[in-house]
Amino acid sequence: MKVSVITSFLMVCLIGQAENTPPAPIGPLPQPKQVEWQKMETYAFVHYGLNTFNDSEWGYGDADPKTFNPSRMDVEQWVQTFKQAGMKGVIIVAKHHDGFTLWPSSLTDYNITRSSYNGPKNKDGKVDVLAELRKACDKYGLKMGVYLSPWDRNHAEYGHQAYVDYYHKQLTDLVTNYGPLFEVWLDGANGGDGYYGGARETRKIDRRNYYNFPKIHSIILEHQPQAIIFSDGGPGCRWVGNEHGEAGIPNWSFLRKNEVYPGYPNNQELKTGHPDGDTWIPAECDVSIRPGWFYHPKEDSKVKTPEQLADIYYQSVGRNATFLLNFPIDREGRVNAIDSANAVRFRQIIDEDLRTNLLRKAKVTASSVRGKKYSAKNLTDGKWDTYWATPDGVNTGEVTFTFKKPTKIDRLLLQEYIPLGQRVRRFVVEAFIDGKWQPIDPGEPFGNIGYKRILRFTAIETTSIKVSFPESRGPLCINNIAAYFANR
Ligand code: FUL
């Protein structure tokens, strides 16, 4: 008798404990900086350099620096535009494959001080586009990142060890002089237009080992521990495997890390990630607002429309990736007026689409709840750190939202609490219409979730919505479900 009373008491205590403790994390897990990075969702890319003035995409490293001659350059105008377009940061191409640097690097003569640009000077009295960008980012509250191309067609020693030493020094210079960087972009390109490696000849390199990536990563992280390192295989975030801004369905934030390297040939795998990956390396969708990365006058008529940019948003942020939107700076040295208008309108569309969460006023019930702290009400409280969770051992479940009256919806947004891992393998959304539950048709597979998943569908009018989670890697930890009526 006594024993069983004690046992029951202990059991109550244990259950009480489980009710109030979060589910155990399920790896691979994001680093806190990766979670903060993912929350940025959209940020700008800037391609600007000698290519801009020579109508090229991949200069050979022999264009005259004097041809860089903007007529009314205004870095603040770039950053103001990005801000209005809802971008949370900007990554600038500090050096593209032609080797020309936008900052006054003392390691090469092929730099901005040899150009015709005569703008504001840095603290050493030199023109310095990166210093201008740092100032503007600080003024408007955007984060800054840099792209430093490993491939360099200007450097005479490219292909030899001397170039690698130069690249490491150049990177050190960059990461120690321009304040905190949220991302460092390591591009994987190395030829493809008939010339590999050097300027107008072939210089083959061992892509996997030549640049000494472990050393590159340690240089970056020593000076910029908060930076996310981008490359085909991370380690901070990964290329999505295409340049049209489309993440996969499903999209896992994991990779088998040691398999992927810059220039990795199986890039289609990067679109969905590796479901059995061992490391958290989420996808970033890089795409240009124009066909080219650099400005070409003939592309003034080919700027992506606000609606096309909105589609890309749904295919990137809406599929658990970030959206890196490139702005080719024009020959005046500004974000071109067409690009700027379209980007700002794009943001308005997204804000209008996702304005009012109609589930906030709906009644919510869940198949099971871990404990009071993990109630299904957390799904609509607008807080990041509260979430609905199921008990240990319960890896499936469903939540139902009931409206007071029939309600029209055409968007559904879901978020997992990713600090505890990406768990949901599959989910389904049904609406109660004509007296029965019917799956909604988002025109694509439901897929998985991760940081964010947004479904778009033809408007339905319904009294209830049910989200079922038939397959998960562990107990469910969902921190947000929202429904909207975009009417578009
Ligand atoms: C590619 C480069 O070759 C393009 O020129 C551009 O910079 C793009 C973002 O990455 O790999």
Boltz pocket constraint, residues with backbone or C-beta under 6 A from the ligand:
constraints:
  - pocket:
      binder: B
      contacts: [[A, 57], [A, 187], [A, 188], [A, 189], [A, 286], [A, 293]]
      max_distance: 6.0
